[in-house]
Structure formats: structure tokens, C-alpha cells
């Protein structure tokens, strides 16, 4: 890598703090694990969902089946209750999460309170995305122009990289030029 001018870097994996995002549905009956968020499993919250759809999905989200009245102690393990997986992932108010997790574990707060807070958190997160999406939908030609400009820039960089790679491998028998019309 270094001998060839750093052209082919050794790839390093980068991991986020969330391994996979769980869906809104119940655990897999065979494994007991919460399924990943998936369009095909119909357990996903989409960035394109409006506020009412997000509320409907979260309010119908699977939680702890042992809680009938909301006064029973609840499961707060995020690998067993997606409500807490979502709060851990998206709720930046960790003091609120810690306090309400303790209350939930004791049966001092019901699912609805926790879900309503999650609706607020998710909608606050998605609102700027919705706004930007509406702007793009109103001006589709701008989106196409941006894609074309990005493609031109990427092609130039790709051609330069390919030329360097061929030179490093001593395979640069013929030079080529890219013409973009």
C-alpha cells in the first residue's frame, strides 16, 4: 500500500454504537430475538412517514406482553423490548430515559407515557428531513441537476484514480481521456 503511493488503502471497518436497528414488532418466536427493522416485515418507521403515521406505528409497537394494566413491572432490556431500544438509540435526554426506565421497571409508569415521548422524539428527529424532502419533491429538476453534477465530479476523480492505479501496476500502455457531453 505505502510502496505504491498510498493508492490502495487498507480498509478499516467503522462501527456505530447501534449494531442493528430493531423493528416495531414482536420477537421471533423461534429465537426470542427482536427482528431488525424491515420494510418486508412491515415493522419499519420510514423517514417519509408523516407525523400521524409515526404516531400510529409507535403507539401500536410491541412492548412487554406481561404488562396488562401498565402497573406491572416492565421489561426494560432493549434486546427484549423495542420501546427501550428506540429510546436508547434516538432519545438524547438520557436523564429522562434513565428515570422512566426505572419507573417502568417498577410498574410506576405505563407504556402509553413512554410511547408518547418516543413519538415526540422520533417526530422531532424526522421533521427536518420531511421539510427537506418536500423541498426536493417541489423541484425535481434541481435533484436531477445535482445528480448529474455529482456524476461528472465522480467520473473525473475515478479517471484520475484509474490512471494512478494503472501507473502503479505498470499497466498504463495507453492514456485515455474522458469526454462528458
N, C-alpha and C positions, 0 to 999 in steps of 0.2 A: 504494500500500500504506500508506504513512505517513499520507497525507492522509485516508484512511478509517479512521484509528484503529488501524492495525496488524491489522486483521481478516483480511486475506488475505496472509499472509507469502509471500515468495519462497522457494521450496523449494530447499534446498541438499542435494546428494547427499552421503552419507557412505559411505565405502568402508572395509572392513576390510582387514587385511593379507593375507588369503587371497582371491584373486579368485574361485575356484570350487574346490569340494572334488572331488578325483578319486576314482574308484571303485577297487575292488579288482582289476579285470580288466585284460586286456592292451590295448595301444594299438590304435587304429583302424588297420586295415591300409592304408587309403587315404591317411590323413593322417599317421599315425605319432604322433598326439596321444593322450594318455590320455583316456578318456571321463570325463565327470562322473559323480559318484555318482548312481545312479538305481535306483529300485525296478524299473522296467520292464526295465532292462538286467541285473537281478539281480546288481548289484555294489555293494550298499549295506550298511552296518552301521547297524542301527536302534537307537535309544535303548531300544527294548523288547526287544532281543536279550538273552538271558541270557548268563552268562559263558562257557558251553561253546560257544554259537553264535558269539560273538565270536571265541573262540579258533579255531574251525574255519574261519571266514571269513578271518582273518588268516593262519593257517598255510597256507592254500591260495592266498594272494594272489600275483598276478603280481609277479615281480621282474625280474632280469636273465637273459634266456634264454641268454646266453653262459656263465653260471656253471653248470658241470656238477657239479663236486665241492665247490664252495664255497671252493676255494683259488685260483681265478682272480680277477684284479682285477675289481671290480664297478662298475656304473654307479651313481653317486650323485646324478645330476641329478634333482631331484624332478619335472621335466616328463617324464622317461623311466622313472622307477622309482617307483611309488606308495608303496613302503615308506618312502622318504625324504620324500615329500610328507606322509605321515601323521606321521612323526616331527617334521618341521618345524612342522606345524600343532598337534600335541597334546602333544608331549613337552616339558615345561618345563625339563628338565635339559639345557640347551644344551651343557654341557661333555661329557656322555655322548654326545650326538648328534655333536658335532664329533670326538671321539676315535674313536668307532666308524665314523663316515663315512670317516675317513682309513684306518682298518684295513680296512674293506670295499673301499675303492678299491684297496688293495694286495693284497687276497686273503687278509688275515690273520684274517678272521672270516667265518663262514658266515651264510647267510640265516636259519637257524633261531634263532641267538642274537639277531639283530636283530628277528625276528618275535616271539619270546617277550617281549622287552622291550616291544614295541608292544602285545601282548596285555595286559601288566601296566598300561601307561599308559592304554589305552582303557578297560579294566575299572575302573580307579581313577576315571576321569573319569565313567563311566556309573553306577557303584554308587549314588551318592546319588539319581540320577534314578530308578533301579529301585526304591529304597526308597520314595521319594515316590509313585511310580506305584502300588505295592502298597497304600499307604495310601488313595489315591484310589479304587482298584478296590474296596476293602473298604467304602467309604462313598459309593456313587454319589449318594445324596440330597444330600450335602454339596456335591458338584460341581454338581448342578442348582441348588441354592440360591445358590451363588456366581455362577453364570452369570445367574440371574435378578436378583440384586442388582446385578451389573455392568451388565446391560442397563438397569435403572432409572436408574442413575447416568449412563450414556452418553446415555440419552434426554433427561434433564434438561439436560445440557451441550449436546446437539445442538439442543434447542429454544431455548436461550439464544443459541447461535451463529447459528441461523437468524434469530431475531428481530433480532439485531445486523446481520446481513447485509442483511436486508430494509430495515432503517432506513438503513443506509449507502447502499443503492441507491435509496432513497426509494420502496420498494415495500411499505411497511408499512400497507396500507389497512385491514386488519382484524387485530385481535390474536387469537391462538389460544392455547388452554390445553391442556395435555396431561393427560389423566387416565389414571392407571395403576391398574388394579384388582387 
